[in-house]
Structures are given as C-alpha cells and as structure tokens.
C-alpha cells in the first residue's frame, strides 16, 4: 500500500498541485458516497458490482469516479477473479486530512 506525501523537497507549486489532486478527488458527492459505502461495509471492501447496486449507478459512470479516487491513491483496487474490489487507503486519507495540512499550504 503506497502512501503519497507532499515532499518537503517539492516546490510550492508542486505541493499545491498535490493537494489540488487530493481535494479534487474528494470534492464530489458521488465519490463521497463511494467512500461512505465502502467504510460502512462489513469487509471494508466492495466490488464494482456491489457499488453499482448500492449507488444505483451505471458501470461506466462508476468507473469514472473510481478511477479519480484510485489515481489520487485514496482507494486501492484489488483484483479477485474477474472483479475489482476497492478499499480505502486509510494512511493516504490521514496524510491529506491531517491537522497540519491547512497550515502547511497556506
């Protein structure tokens, strides 16, 4: 499980780009519902088929939102047979939503 941090060696512009990508991935109601559904599941992991049913979304729309969350390293995709299962990368969420974030970027 990879954790992506805003490195102190990055320029201010690169740090802002990092946080923009993270917050952009979280700034959508559907993506927040995806995270909420996964968090509330017993296994803390859901397959695309479960998310389609729970959120009443077409697979193509769901895939778009899952890709945003995976690209931001907020979700981790695991292949089980023919299905992808998604779980929350808790450590990455902590990096993004820690108390110091606002102070470091402002």
N, C-alpha and C positions, 0 to 999 in steps of 0.2 A: 504494500500500500504506500504509494508515493505521496509525500506532502510537499506542496509547493509554497514557498515562503517568499515574501518580498525581501530579497537580499539587501544587506546594508551597502553592498558594492554597486548596486544599481543606481542609475541617475534618478533624479526626482521624477522625470518624465516616465521612465520605466516603472517606477514604483506606482505612479498614478495609473498607468496602463494596467498593471497587475490588479489593483483594487477595482478598477473600472470593469474588468472582465468578471471578477468575482461577484461584485454587486449587481452587474447586469444580469448575470445568470440567476440571481435570487430575486430580481425585480419583476416578477411575473406571477400572476395569480395561479396559473396552471402549474408552473414549476413549483410553487409553494405547496400546492395540493399534492403534487407527486411526492415531495419530501414528507409531507404530513402523512400520507397513506403508507409510505414505507416505514416511517417511525412508529406508526400505530399497529403495524403488522406483527404477529407473534414472532416471526423469524427475523424481523428487521431487514427483510429482503423480499422483493417481489419481482415476478416475471412480467414481461410486457403484456402477456395475456390477462394477468390479474389487474394490472393498471388500466388496461383498455376497458375492462368491465367496471371497475370501481369508479373511474372518472368519466365514463361514457364518451370516450374519445376514439376517433379513428386512428388506426395504427400509424398512418403517415404523419398526422399531427403530433401524436405522442412521441414518435421517433425524433421529430424536430426538437421538442423540448428536452427529451432525454439526452440528445447529443449536446445541447447547450450546457447541461449540468455535468455531463461526463467531461467535456472539453475544459470546463472550469475546475475539474478534479473534485467536484462536490459529490458526485456519485461515482461508484465503482461498478463496472459491468463485469459479471462473471458468466461464462458460457457453461450451461448444463444441458448437454444433449443438443437439441435444436433451439432451445430458448436462452435468451439472455436474462439473467437475474440482476437486479440493481440493489445496491445497498449504499447507505450514506457514509461518506468518508468523514467520520466524526473529527478526526485530527485536523483535516483541512477546514472544516467549519470553525473550529476553535482558533485557527490561525486568522481567519477572515473576521470573525466576530469577537475578537478579544478586546479587552478594555482599552488597550493602548492604540488600537488602530486609528481612531479619530485623532488622537494627539500626534501620532507619527506622520500622518499625511497632511495635516493642516498647518 
